[in-house]
Amino acid sequence: MREPRPRPGDASAPAARVVARDLVVRFGETVAVDHLDLDLEPGSFTALLGPSGCGKSTTLGVLAGLQRPDSGSVSIDGVEVLGSPPERRPVGLVLQKPLLFPHLDVARNVGFGLRMAGALRSHERAEVADMLRRVRLDDLGTRRPHELSGGQEQRVSLARALLRRPRVLLLDEPFSQLDPELRADMRTLVRRLHDELGVTTLFVTHDRDEAVDVADRVLVLDRGRVVGGGTPEEVYTRPATLATARYFGPVNELAGEVADGCFTSPDGTLRVPTGAPAGSAVLVVRPEALLLADPAPGSARAARAGVVDAAVKEVRFAGTHVVVEVALADGTPLRAHLPVGSAVVPGEPARLVLPPDRCHVLPRQPSLPQQPQQAQQDGGER
Ligand SMILES: Nc1ncnc2c1ncn2[C@@H]1O[C@H](COP(=O)(O)OP(=O)(O)OP(=O)(O)O)[C@@H](O)[C@H]1O
């Protein structure tokens, strides 16, 4: 679990509350943003996560003022901003590509916005020096963009976006072109800048590990709508929708019914207490939550709720655990991550425990078909 983050150090931090309501953006037949609501608390760090084409960049474009929505509203600290051009909004934006002026050196690139706003040269120099120090580029102020590495270019973009002390920072996959180690470094830097400057931050990514690593709150977007949100841990263990559960890593799905506060599988062998409403439901449980039950008949463990009998199909070594693919009597596949050396043999039966406190029950959504191979959607071995 994540360590608690430090509070933004600056008591006068200019963080803003951002509220979007019922946003719709259409491009011809394509509905890129579909009645989307968004609430960003002042000083929060939120990751907007979702697959390619789900509307992340379009949403950011609306908040930044680069994209006009067909309908809806966006307010920053209660002030409607849809009528304001980008430069009049208290928003800093960093895109995937740095888009620096090639003929200006780093310091002039960073100071551009202040210069355009008519700031005194001495003020610009002091502010630029402060920001270059914050992004660890103090020595590179006189370099031109073509003399910088990809990571350095993105740090210049960050410095430029933060120079005018925006109250909202929008980041659109800013590190996707960097190698993994540098990405991790840059995430740490962005997080530190957020904590120092106390700016409300929205970070767009399609990489769930990146989202979990950097943000306090994750919003999952699917086909232009927010389909789940919460702390990274909540979204992983108690997702609001099946789409979120699937997006957040391999997950087992079992169809059934909820009645009298209990989820029951069709053959009645699996019963798990739940607060979910009565009706058709799907029980989701992560592979690492499954346990191997004591095979002795009548043992205390076997008598517990959440025990299923299965046939072992495949066992694969995965370093820290073995990945065990099994099938229930009705053919439903399940995946378990069990300790290396577990007594599971392909072709033989196994009894598995689905601990009720690790199971999460969701109402069945007719629009989402059952996964053909649960827990394998991304081949992940989380
Ligand atoms: N200018 C445009 N004209 C037409 N269609 C567009 C335009 N911009 C975006 N779209 C479409 O709107 C949908 C949402 O696009 P958007 O770029 O917001 O998605 P995304 O989640 O940011 O994707 P990615 O992760 O690939 O950047 C997609 O179907 C895209 O093809």
The ligand as a Tripos MOL2 file, in Angstrom:
@<TRIPOS>MOLECULE
LIG
   31    33     1     0     0
SMALL
NO_CHARGES

@<TRIPOS>ATOM
      1 N1         -9.8800   15.9160  -34.2660 N.pl3     1 LIG1
      2 C1        -10.5320   14.7640  -34.3110 C.ar      1 LIG1
      3 N2        -11.3060   14.4330  -35.3760 N.ar      1 LIG1
      4 C2        -12.0020   13.2870  -35.4170 C.ar      1 LIG1
      5 N3        -11.9780   12.3640  -34.4330 N.ar      1 LIG1
      6 C3        -11.2250   12.6150  -33.3670 C.ar      1 LIG1
      7 C4        -10.4530   13.8210  -33.2450 C.ar      1 LIG1
      8 N4         -9.8100   13.7990  -32.0570 N.ar      1 LIG1
      9 C5        -10.1420   12.6320  -31.4550 C.ar      1 LIG1
     10 N5        -10.9790   11.9180  -32.2450 N.ar      1 LIG1
     11 C6        -11.5900   10.6250  -31.9100 C.3       1 LIG1
     12 O1        -12.1890   10.7600  -30.6320 O.3       1 LIG1
     13 C7        -11.9630    9.5850  -29.8570 C.3       1 LIG1
     14 C8        -11.2300    9.9550  -28.5700 C.3       1 LIG1
     15 O2         -9.9150   10.3980  -28.9190 O.3       1 LIG1
     16 P1         -8.8530   10.8200  -27.8100 P.3       1 LIG1
     17 O3         -7.6270   11.2840  -28.5320 O.co2     1 LIG1
     18 O4         -9.4780   11.7460  -26.8620 O.co2     1 LIG1
     19 O5         -8.5720    9.4400  -27.0910 O.3       1 LIG1
     20 P2         -7.4080    9.0350  -26.0660 P.3       1 LIG1
     21 O6         -8.0440    8.2560  -24.9840 O.co2     1 LIG1
     22 O7         -6.6310   10.2500  -25.6800 O.co2     1 LIG1
     23 O8         -6.5070    8.0910  -26.9790 O.3       1 LIG1
     24 P3         -4.9100    7.8060  -26.9440 P.3       1 LIG1
     25 O9         -4.6130    7.1320  -25.6360 O.co2     1 LIG1
     26 O10        -4.6960    6.9180  -28.1160 O.co2     1 LIG1
     27 O11        -4.2300    9.1520  -27.0740 O.co2     1 LIG1
     28 C9        -11.2130    8.6220  -30.7480 C.3       1 LIG1
     29 O12       -12.1410    7.7620  -31.3580 O.3       1 LIG1
     30 C10       -10.5630    9.5280  -31.7790 C.3       1 LIG1
     31 O13       -10.3700    8.8310  -33.0000 O.3       1 LIG1
@<TRIPOS>BOND
     1     1     2 1
     2     2     3 ar
     3     2     7 ar
     4     3     4 ar
     5     4     5 ar
     6     5     6 ar
     7     6     7 ar
     8     6    10 ar
     9     7     8 ar
    10     8     9 ar
    11     9    10 ar
    12    10    11 1
    13    11    12 1
    14    11    30 1
    15    12    13 1
    16    13    14 1
    17    13    28 1
    18    14    15 1
    19    15    16 1
    20    16    17 2
    21    16    18 1
    22    16    19 1
    23    19    20 1
    24    20    21 2
    25    20    22 1
    26    20    23 1
    27    23    24 1
    28    24    25 2
    29    24    26 1
    30    24    27 1
    31    28    29 1
    32    28    30 1
    33    30    31 1
@<TRIPOS>SUBSTRUCTURE
     1 LIG1         1 GROUP 0 **** ****
